[in-house]
Amino acid sequence: MSFKRRLPEAQPRAARFAPHLSSEAYLPDGSSSRAATSISGIKRRPRGVRASPLDGCTVTSTGCASLDAIISGHTGLPLGASFLICETGTTDFASILLRYFISEGVEQGHDIWVGGGNAKQWFENLPAIAEPRRRVDTSTENSSARAAAQASNGERMKIAWRYNHLGEFGSGLRDGRQSGTEHENDNAGKDSDPIFCHDYDLTKRRNRSSLDPALLHDSPAPASTGDPFTPILASLVQMLDETAKERPKNVLRCVLPGLLSPTSYPTNAALPRYYIHFMSTLRALLKKNRARMVLLCSLSVDLYPRTTPSTRWSEILLDGSFTLRPFATSATGAVNELATTAEPTGNTPQGLLLIHKMPGFESSQAVVHNDLSFRATRKNFVIEAWTLGVLDEEQPREGGHQTIIEDGMQEARRTKIDVSF
């Protein structure tokens, strides 16, 4: 008696190469329903989220594109993760990142919860979306630049007449790249997919009427006696239960600005029996609602340095942390002197960004990047690589070495001290 191996029937091409595009699973025999092949049956992600290129987890934007780019390769904050922003000095750069985070949630239609009892102040000072940049006619600029270069006969290199008509080396390549970039920007504007991260203008404020009160949630102030975090946790748990019934798939952005600040929290809030319980409860709520909840906190390390138990436990229990270290006045002056004269005024870094921990990695495997800097202008906040500008070469004096020798002889004549051996 012989047995013949029977191969399973091949599934349709859409099932083998793009199974996530269908809202209905394929049957074992390879057949599928009509909804699986129709465009109406495609499942789409909620607004403001996408898959991480690192491990495929769902991530959302922090509102700052340069901050999204440095979060462990996820290009966004993974859902269910928490981040701690520490800051030194008397500046308030951390509040800019928190306002970006809230504004992005408002733009994407996410639920937003602000703890600490001062949510109204944060909702009233959110930055508005920046206006799109105007397109510049690069062909006119390039032609004028070439005309100016040809006019300055003393500066340009004298070459053979047969190569003179070719123009400047590399000009065609630059024109092609610029035209290609403009073409991509035009296609991006026509794309029907929602924008993952918006650009914001810090000089403009979002209109209060554009905010949906049903998506904005706040918490009462910390208790003055007993456990100060009890009303904050009760408000957060109640809001989680309400949104789970009304909008179970909507992303929830939680913000805790100025943790343990004396202006908002009592002095006993830093006691380990209260603070560690509070942070542990937040971690448990994040793991329970990992499919839709993210948390962003800020803490002043001048009041609570990284060696104190409060800050150490915050870094241990939260998924990521970094420190904004602004330059002192003397350091800023030194950086301004080292900056190249060709750079515009707004490109001078204002501080260093030190990463201590990243979500998705264990503390022993975390990749720490200490070569990052940040700068905050009147309109935006940018994180970039920390580099020192190259000093310009000293211009030679007119007259060459002869002038230098003559100056030295004049200085020698002014010296009246005889040196005898």
C-alpha positions as CSV (number, residue, x, y, z in Angstrom):
1,M,0.0,0.0,0.0
2,S,1.5,3.3,-1.1
3,F,0.9,6.8,0.2
4,K,1.0,9.9,-1.9
5,R,2.0,13.1,-0.3
6,R,-0.6,15.8,-0.7
7,L,0.6,19.3,-0.8
8,P,-1.7,22.0,0.6
9,E,-3.3,24.4,-1.9
10,A,-1.5,27.7,-2.3
11,Q,-3.0,30.7,-0.6
12,P,-3.8,33.8,-2.6
13,R,-1.0,36.2,-3.2
14,A,-2.5,38.8,-0.9
15,A,-2.7,36.4,2.0
16,R,1.0,35.3,1.6
17,F,2.6,38.7,1.2
18,A,0.3,41.1,2.9
19,P,-1.8,39.3,5.5
20,H,-2.2,42.4,7.6
21,L,-4.1,44.2,4.9
22,S,-7.1,42.0,5.3
23,S,-9.7,42.3,8.2
24,E,-10.6,38.6,7.9
25,A,-8.3,35.6,8.2
26,Y,-8.0,33.2,5.3
27,L,-9.5,29.8,5.6
28,P,-7.3,26.6,5.5
29,D,-8.5,25.9,2.0
30,G,-7.2,29.2,0.8
31,S,-10.6,30.8,0.2
32,S,-11.5,34.2,1.6
33,S,-14.6,36.3,2.1
34,R,-15.5,39.3,-0.1
35,A,-14.6,41.7,2.7
36,A,-11.0,40.4,2.7
37,T,-10.4,41.5,-0.9
38,S,-12.4,44.7,-0.8
39,I,-10.7,48.0,0.2
40,S,-13.4,48.6,2.8
41,G,-12.2,45.6,4.8
42,I,-8.7,46.9,5.3
43,K,-7.8,47.6,8.9
44,R,-6.1,50.9,9.5
45,R,-4.2,52.0,12.5
46,P,-5.5,54.8,14.7
47,R,-4.3,58.3,14.0
48,G,-0.9,59.3,15.3
49,V,0.6,55.8,15.6
50,R,2.7,53.6,13.3
51,A,4.8,50.4,13.5
52,S,8.4,50.7,14.8
53,P,11.1,49.9,12.2
54,L,13.1,48.2,15.0
55,D,10.7,45.5,16.3
56,G,7.3,46.3,14.9
57,C,5.7,47.6,18.1
58,T,3.2,50.5,17.9
59,V,4.8,53.9,18.5
60,T,3.4,57.4,18.7
61,S,5.2,60.7,18.2
62,T,6.5,63.0,21.0
63,G,5.7,66.0,18.9
64,C,9.4,66.7,18.3
65,A,10.8,64.9,15.3
66,S,14.4,65.1,16.4
67,L,13.5,63.5,19.8
68,D,11.6,60.7,18.0
69,A,14.7,60.0,15.9
70,I,16.9,59.2,19.0
71,I,14.6,56.9,20.9
72,S,16.4,53.5,20.4
73,G,15.6,53.3,16.7
74,H,11.8,53.2,17.3
75,T,11.4,56.7,15.7
76,G,8.8,57.4,18.3
77,L,7.7,56.6,21.8
78,P,6.4,53.0,22.1
79,L,2.9,52.6,23.6
80,G,3.1,51.4,27.2
81,A,6.4,53.2,27.7
82,S,7.3,56.1,30.0
83,F,10.0,58.7,29.8
84,L,11.6,61.0,32.3
85,I,13.0,64.4,31.3
86,C,15.6,65.7,33.8
87,E,16.9,69.3,33.6
88,T,19.7,71.2,35.4
89,G,19.8,74.9,36.0
90,T,17.0,77.4,36.3
91,T,15.9,77.1,32.6
92,D,12.6,75.4,31.5
93,F,13.5,73.7,28.3
94,A,11.7,70.5,29.5
95,S,8.3,72.3,29.4
96,I,8.8,72.9,25.6
97,L,9.0,69.1,25.0
98,L,5.9,68.6,27.2
99,R,3.9,71.2,25.3
100,Y,5.0,69.5,22.0
101,F,3.8,66.2,23.4
102,I,0.4,67.6,24.4
103,S,0.0,69.6,21.2
104,E,0.7,66.5,19.1
105,G,-2.0,64.6,21.1
106,V,-4.5,67.4,20.5
107,E,-3.8,67.4,16.8
108,Q,-4.1,63.6,16.5
109,G,-7.3,63.4,18.6
110,H,-5.8,61.5,21.5
111,D,-6.9,61.6,25.1
112,I,-4.7,63.8,27.3
113,W,-4.3,63.7,31.1
114,V,-2.2,66.2,33.0
115,G,-1.4,65.5,36.6
116,G,-0.4,67.9,39.4
117,G,-3.4,70.1,39.6
118,N,-2.3,72.8,37.0
119,A,-3.7,71.4,33.8
120,K,-5.5,74.6,32.8
121,Q,-2.3,76.5,32.6
122,W,-0.8,73.8,30.2
123,F,-3.9,73.6,28.0
124,E,-3.9,77.4,27.5
125,N,-0.3,77.8,26.4
126,L,0.0,75.1,23.7
127,P,2.0,76.0,20.5
128,A,0.1,76.2,17.2
129,I,1.1,74.4,14.0
130,A,3.8,76.1,12.0
131,E,3.0,77.5,8.6
132,P,4.4,75.5,5.7
133,R,7.7,76.9,4.3
134,R,7.5,78.7,1.0
135,R,9.2,77.2,-2.0
136,V,12.2,79.1,-3.2
137,D,13.1,79.5,-6.8
138,T,16.5,77.8,-6.8
139,S,17.0,78.3,-10.5
140,T,17.0,82.1,-10.1
141,E,19.4,81.9,-7.1
142,N,21.8,79.6,-8.9
143,S,21.9,81.8,-12.1
144,S,22.5,84.9,-10.0
145,A,25.3,83.2,-8.1
146,R,26.9,82.0,-11.3
147,A,26.7,85.5,-12.7
148,A,28.4,87.0,-9.6
149,A,31.1,84.4,-9.8
150,Q,31.8,85.1,-13.4
151,A,31.9,88.9,-12.7
152,S,34.7,88.5,-10.1
153,N,37.6,87.8,-12.4
154,G,40.1,88.1,-9.6
155,E,38.6,85.3,-7.5
156,R,37.8,82.7,-10.0
157,M,40.3,80.2,-11.5
158,K,41.6,80.9,-15.0
159,I,41.0,77.8,-17.1
160,A,41.2,76.9,-20.8
161,W,38.6,78.5,-23.0
162,R,37.2,75.1,-24.1
163,Y,36.0,74.4,-20.5
164,N,34.7,77.8,-19.7
165,H,31.2,77.1,-21.0
166,L,30.6,74.1,-18.7
167,G,29.9,76.3,-15.7
168,E,30.6,75.6,-12.0
169,F,31.5,72.0,-11.1
170,G,28.6,70.2,-9.4
171,S,26.0,72.8,-10.1
172,G,23.8,70.4,-12.2
173,L,24.0,67.8,-9.5
174,R,22.8,70.2,-6.8
175,D,20.0,71.4,-9.1
176,G,18.8,67.9,-9.7
177,R,18.9,67.1,-6.0
178,Q,16.9,70.2,-5.1
179,S,14.3,69.6,-7.7
180,G,13.9,66.0,-6.6
181,T,13.5,67.1,-3.0
182,E,10.8,69.6,-4.0
183,H,9.1,66.9,-5.9
184,E,9.0,64.6,-2.9
185,N,7.7,67.4,-0.7
186,D,4.9,68.0,-3.2
187,N,4.0,64.3,-3.2
188,A,4.1,64.2,0.6
189,G,1.6,67.1,0.8
190,K,-0.8,65.3,-1.6
191,D,-0.6,62.0,0.4
192,S,-3.9,61.1,2.0
193,D,-2.2,59.4,5.0
194,P,-2.3,61.5,8.2
195,I,0.9,63.1,9.4
196,F,2.8,61.3,12.1
197,C,4.6,64.3,13.6
198,H,3.7,68.0,13.0
199,D,5.9,71.1,13.1
200,Y,5.0,73.7,15.8
201,D,5.7,77.4,16.2
202,L,6.5,78.4,19.7
203,T,5.7,82.0,18.9
204,K,2.0,81.2,18.2
205,R,-0.6,79.8,20.6
206,R,-3.3,77.3,19.8
207,N,-6.8,78.6,19.8
208,R,-8.7,77.5,22.9
209,S,-11.9,76.8,20.8
210,S,-10.0,74.1,18.8
211,L,-9.6,72.0,21.9
212,D,-12.1,69.2,22.5
213,P,-13.0,69.3,26.2
214,A,-14.0,65.6,26.1
215,L,-10.4,64.6,25.4
216,L,-8.8,66.8,28.0
217,H,-8.5,65.4,31.5
218,D,-6.9,66.9,34.7
219,S,-6.2,65.7,38.2
220,P,-6.7,67.5,41.6
221,A,-3.8,68.9,43.4
222,P,-1.7,66.6,45.7
223,A,-3.0,66.1,49.2
224,S,-1.4,68.2,51.9
225,T,-1.7,65.4,54.5
226,G,-1.0,61.7,54.3
227,D,-0.1,60.3,50.9
228,P,0.1,63.3,48.6
229,F,-0.3,61.1,45.4
230,T,-3.6,59.4,46.4
231,P,-5.9,62.0,44.6
232,I,-3.6,61.9,41.5
233,L,-3.8,58.1,41.2
234,A,-7.5,58.0,41.9
235,S,-8.1,60.6,39.0
236,L,-5.9,58.6,36.6
237,V,-7.6,55.2,37.4
238,Q,-11.1,56.8,37.0
239,M,-10.1,58.4,33.7
240,L,-8.7,55.1,32.4
241,D,-11.9,53.3,33.2
242,E,-14.0,56.0,31.5
243,T,-12.0,56.1,28.3
244,A,-11.8,52.3,28.1
245,K,-15.6,52.2,27.8
246,E,-16.0,55.2,25.5
247,R,-12.8,55.1,23.3
248,P,-11.1,51.8,24.0
249,K,-8.7,52.1,21.0
250,N,-7.8,55.7,21.4
251,V,-4.2,56.6,22.6
252,L,-3.9,58.2,26.0
253,R,-1.1,60.6,26.7
254,C,-0.3,61.2,30.4
255,V,1.9,64.1,31.5
256,L,3.4,64.8,34.9
257,P,5.2,68.2,34.8
258,G,7.5,69.3,37.5
259,L,7.6,66.2,39.7
260,L,8.3,66.9,43.4
261,S,8.4,70.6,42.7
262,P,7.8,72.6,45.9
263,T,5.3,74.8,44.1
264,S,3.0,71.9,43.4
265,Y,3.9,69.1,45.8
266,P,4.3,69.1,49.6
267,T,7.6,68.4,51.3
268,N,6.6,64.8,52.2
269,A,6.1,63.8,48.6
270,A,9.8,62.8,48.2
271,L,9.6,60.3,51.1
272,P,10.3,56.8,49.7
273,R,7.2,55.2,51.2
274,Y,5.0,57.6,49.2
275,Y,7.1,58.3,46.0
276,I,8.2,54.7,45.3
277,H,4.6,53.4,45.7
278,F,3.4,56.1,43.3
279,M,6.0,55.3,40.6
280,S,5.4,51.5,41.0
281,T,1.6,52.1,40.6
282,L,2.3,54.1,37.4
283,R,4.4,51.3,36.0
284,A,1.7,48.8,36.8
285,L,-1.0,51.0,35.0
286,L,1.3,51.4,32.0
287,K,1.8,47.6,31.7
288,K,-1.9,47.0,32.1
289,N,-2.8,49.5,29.4
290,R,0.3,49.0,27.2
291,A,-1.8,49.1,24.0
292,R,-2.9,52.7,24.4
293,M,-1.1,54.6,27.2
294,V,2.2,56.6,27.3
295,L,3.7,58.7,30.0
296,L,6.1,61.7,30.0
297,C,7.5,63.3,33.2
298,S,9.8,66.1,34.0
299,L,12.1,66.5,37.1
300,S,14.6,69.1,38.2
301,V,17.9,67.5,39.1
302,D,19.1,70.6,40.8
303,L,16.4,70.0,43.5
304,Y,16.8,66.2,43.4
305,P,20.2,65.1,42.0
306,R,20.6,61.8,40.4
307,T,22.3,60.4,43.5
308,T,19.1,60.9,45.6
309,P,16.7,57.9,46.1
310,S,13.8,59.7,44.4
311,T,15.6,60.3,41.1
312,R,17.3,56.9,41.2
313,W,14.0,55.1,41.6
314,S,12.4,57.2,38.9
315,E,15.1,56.1,36.4
316,I,14.7,52.5,37.5
317,L,11.0,52.2,37.3
318,L,10.5,54.3,34.2
319,D,11.5,53.0,30.7
320,G,13.7,55.9,29.6
321,S,15.4,59.0,30.9
322,F,17.7,61.8,29.7
323,T,19.0,65.0,31.0
324,L,19.0,68.5,29.5
325,R,22.1,70.3,30.6
326,P,22.1,74.0,29.4
327,F,25.3,75.8,29.0
328,A,26.4,78.4,31.6
329,T,26.8,82.0,30.6
330,S,30.6,81.6,30.2
331,A,30.2,78.3,28.3
332,T,27.7,79.9,25.9
333,G,30.2,82.7,25.2
334,A,32.9,80.2,24.5
335,V,30.7,78.3,22.1
336,N,29.7,81.5,20.3
337,E,33.4,82.2,19.7
338,L,34.0,78.7,18.4
339,A,31.1,78.7,16.1
340,T,31.9,79.4,12.5
341,T,31.1,82.8,11.1
342,A,29.3,81.2,8.1
343,E,26.6,79.7,10.3
344,P,23.4,81.7,11.0
345,T,22.8,83.1,14.5
346,G,20.1,80.6,15.5
347,N,22.3,77.5,15.0
348,T,24.4,77.8,18.2
349,P,23.6,74.9,20.6
350,Q,22.3,75.9,24.0
351,G,23.1,72.8,26.0
352,L,23.9,69.1,26.0
353,L,21.5,66.2,26.0
354,L,22.7,63.2,28.0
355,I,20.8,59.9,27.5
356,H,20.8,57.5,30.5
357,K,18.2,54.9,29.5
358,M,16.1,54.0,26.5
359,P,12.9,52.0,26.2
360,G,13.3,48.6,24.8
361,F,16.8,48.0,26.2
362,E,18.0,46.7,29.5
363,S,20.1,49.0,31.6
364,S,23.2,47.0,30.9
365,Q,22.6,47.0,27.1
366,A,21.5,50.7,26.8
367,V,23.4,52.7,24.3
368,V,24.3,56.0,25.8
369,H,24.8,58.9,23.4
370,N,26.7,61.8,25.0
371,D,27.4,63.6,21.8
372,L,24.0,65.3,21.4
373,S,23.0,68.9,21.9
374,F,19.9,70.9,21.7
375,R,18.9,74.4,20.7
376,A,15.7,76.3,21.3
377,T,14.9,79.2,19.0
378,R,11.9,81.5,19.1
379,K,10.0,79.0,16.9
380,N,11.2,75.5,17.5
381,F,13.2,73.0,19.6
382,V,15.8,70.9,17.8
383,I,18.1,68.0,19.0
384,E,21.2,67.5,16.9
385,A,24.7,66.1,17.0
386,W,27.1,68.0,19.3
387,T,30.0,69.4,17.2
388,L,32.4,72.3,17.7
389,G,32.8,74.7,14.8
390,V,36.1,74.8,13.0
391,L,38.1,78.0,13.7
392,D,38.6,80.2,10.7
393,E,42.3,80.5,9.6
394,E,43.9,83.8,10.5
395,Q,44.0,86.1,7.5
396,P,47.6,87.1,6.5
397,R,48.6,90.7,6.9
398,E,49.0,92.9,3.8
399,G,52.6,92.9,2.7
400,G,53.4,89.3,3.8
401,H,56.5,88.4,5.9
402,Q,58.2,91.8,5.3
403,T,55.5,93.6,7.3
404,I,55.7,91.1,10.1
405,I,59.5,91.6,10.3
406,E,59.2,95.4,10.4
407,D,56.6,95.2,13.2
408,G,59.0,93.0,15.2
409,M,61.9,95.4,14.7
410,Q,59.7,98.3,15.9
411,E,58.8,96.3,19.0
412,A,62.4,95.6,19.7
413,R,63.3,99.3,19.4
414,R,60.7,100.2,22.1
415,T,62.3,97.8,24.6
416,K,64.8,99.7,26.8
417,I,65.8,96.7,29.0
418,D,69.3,95.4,28.3
419,V,69.8,91.7,28.8
420,S,73.4,90.9,29.7
421,F,74.8,87.4,29.9
